[in-house]
Amino acid sequence: METEALSCPCASELDEVVAFHNGDMRAAIVTLLEDIRHLRHQLVLAEGAMSSGMTRGWRPSYDRD
C-alpha cells in the first residue's frame, strides 16, 4: 500500500495544477510535458558535466525503472 501512495501524486497537488490552468486539463498536461522535457535536458547537461570518477560509474536513467 505504501508504494501506491508514493507513485500517485496527492489529490491536492493535482488540484493545484488544474486550478493553476483554470480547469483546463489539456493546458495542465502540456505544461507538465514541457517540464519533463526541460528536466530531461537538464539531466543531459549534468551528465555531460560530470566525470565518471565523480559518480563512480553511475549514469542517470532517463526513463522510470
Buried (B, 14 or more C-beta within 10 A) or exposed (E): EEEEEEEEEEEEEEEEBBEEBEEEEEBBEEBEEEEEEEEEEEEEEEEEEEEEEEEEEEEEEEEEE
